[in-house]
Amino acid sequence: MYRLVKGLDPDRYVSYADDRIGGGADAKINAASVADFVMMNEYFGSFSGAEEGLTPALERAGRDYPDKMFLISEFGAPGIFAPDKAAGDVLRRHVIATQLEIFRRFDFIAGAILWCYQDYKSHLNLRPGETGGEVEIGIVDENRQRHPSFYVWKEENSPAVVDLHWQFAGGPPSGFTAVVARRGEDTLPSYTLRGYRAEWEVRGTDGEAISGGASELPDIGTPHTVTATWPATKQRGAKLVFRLRRPTGFVAFEKTLDWWEGRSGGTSVDDMERQGYKVPAQ
């Protein structure tokens, strides 16, 4: 089959997904031994057994195919391994965060694909007694409303690290500095940021626009600094939203900074006692 595909299209990579790699598959006769790279499906923490089995499975897989790049072609957590839908998403968030961190420890793992984006209708992998319904395994539901796991996956897959700070000149913020860097080469995901664009907007407590702008970024292998300034205002608060957009237009990173002017006044000890609060001894 490998020879047939290469004969039809010699420039296309050839592989296949297998859930036995790192477990019961014999590397000597498994087709992954002739694939261009290894695609490993795993569901430790659910279908594949206890989550503690993931690291030993990856260690064995690396020994079995020492000269191959790996792609984790499926991982995730179906809701039937939790008592209810909400608990299923808690499990999914745990699996995303902990397993991506494990994948990052192995230099032969180039990427990981979560199964899957959306809950879907099936007669399999349902709760006991159900014969038809939605398989709870996505990061959005059947109507594409986002589960909390959506935001965990989004944050874990941001390709950028941004150090964002206000600038002050003796009063309210008068600017910001953002140092934009790619994720390190020893983590996942990690790649040069090409064709990215920085966008920002600043608004006061009344929603009035204070500042805004955009900047085309150079290719970011080394960090790049973005700065902006604006005239002093009398606003007692400000909100900065800073975004990075991919060349496709999608947001790859977003961060918000809030600032509030310190307020004088408060509640005196006598007032607290009159209102029934327990006041600590001096």
Long-range contacts (C-beta under 8 A, 24 or more apart in sequence): 2-31, 2-34, 2-35, 13-37, 15-39, 15-71, 17-41, 17-73, 17-74, 19-43, 19-48, 19-74, 21-61, 21-64, 21-65, 22-56, 22-57, 22-58, 22-60, 22-61, 22-64, 23-48, 23-57, 23-60, 25-64, 27-64, 27-65, 32-65, 32-68, 33-65, 35-68, 37-68, 37-69, 37-70, 37-71, 37-110, 38-65, 38-68, 38-69, 38-70, 38-71, 39-70, 39-71, 39-73, 40-70, 40-71, 40-72, 40-73, 41-72, 41-73, 41-74, 41-75, 42-72, 42-74, 42-75, 43-74, 43-75, 43-76, 43-77, 43-78, 44-75, 44-99, 45-77, 45-81, 45-91, 45-94, 45-95, 45-99, 46-76, 46-77, 46-78, 46-81, 46-91, 46-95, 47-78, 51-95, 51-98, 51-99, 54-99, 54-102, 55-102, 58-102, 58-103, 58-106, 58-109, 62-106, 62-108, 68-108, 69-108, 69-110, 70-106, 70-108, 70-109, 70-110, 71-109, 71-110, 71-111, 71-112, 71-113, 72-103, 72-109, 72-111, 72-112, 72-113, 73-113, 74-113, 74-115, 75-99, 75-112, 75-113, 75-114, 75-115, 76-114, 76-115, 76-116, 76-137, 77-137, 78-125, 78-135, 78-136, 78-137, 79-127, 79-135, 79-136, 79-137, 80-125, 80-126, 80-127, 80-136, 85-136, 88-136, 89-136, 89-147, 89-148, 89-149, 92-137, 92-139, 92-147, 92-149, 93-148, 93-149, 93-152, 96-149, 96-152, 96-153, 96-156, 97-152, 97-156, 100-156, 100-188, 103-188, 104-186, 104-187, 104-188, 107-186, 109-188, 111-188, 111-189, 112-188, 114-139, 114-153, 118-142, 118-144, 157-189, 158-183, 158-252, 158-253, 159-183, 159-189, 159-190, 159-191, 159-193, 159-252, 159-253, 160-193, 160-196, 160-220, 160-244, 160-252, 160-253, 162-242, 162-244, 162-253, 162-255, 164-240, 164-242, 164-255, 164-257, 165-257, 166-240, 166-257, 166-259, 167-227, 167-229, 169-232, 171-232, 172-232, 172-233, 172-234, 172-235, 172-236, 172-238, 172-259, 172-261, 173-202, 173-238, 173-240, 173-259, 174-229, 174-230, 174-231, 174-232, 175-227, 175-228, 175-229, 175-230, 176-200, 176-202, 176-227, 176-228, 176-240, 176-242, 176-257, 177-225, 177-226, 177-227, 178-225, 178-226, 178-227, 178-242, 179-223, 179-224, 179-225, 179-226, 180-217, 180-220, 180-223, 180-224, 180-225, 180-226, 180-244, 181-220, 181-222, 181-223, 181-224, 182-220, 182-221, 192-219, 192-220, 192-221, 193-217, 193-219, 193-220, 193-244, 194-219, 194-247, 195-246, 195-247, 196-220, 196-244, 196-245, 196-246, 196-247, 196-252, 197-244, 197-245, 198-226, 198-242, 198-243, 198-244, 198-245, 199-242, 199-243, 199-244, 199-245, 200-226, 200-228, 200-240, 200-241, 200-242, 200-243, 201-240, 201-241, 202-230, 202-238, 202-239, 202-240, 202-241, 203-238, 203-239, 204-233, 204-235, 204-237, 204-238, 205-235, 205-236, 205-237, 205-238, 206-235, 208-235, 210-235, 210-238, 217-244, 236-260, 236-261, 237-261
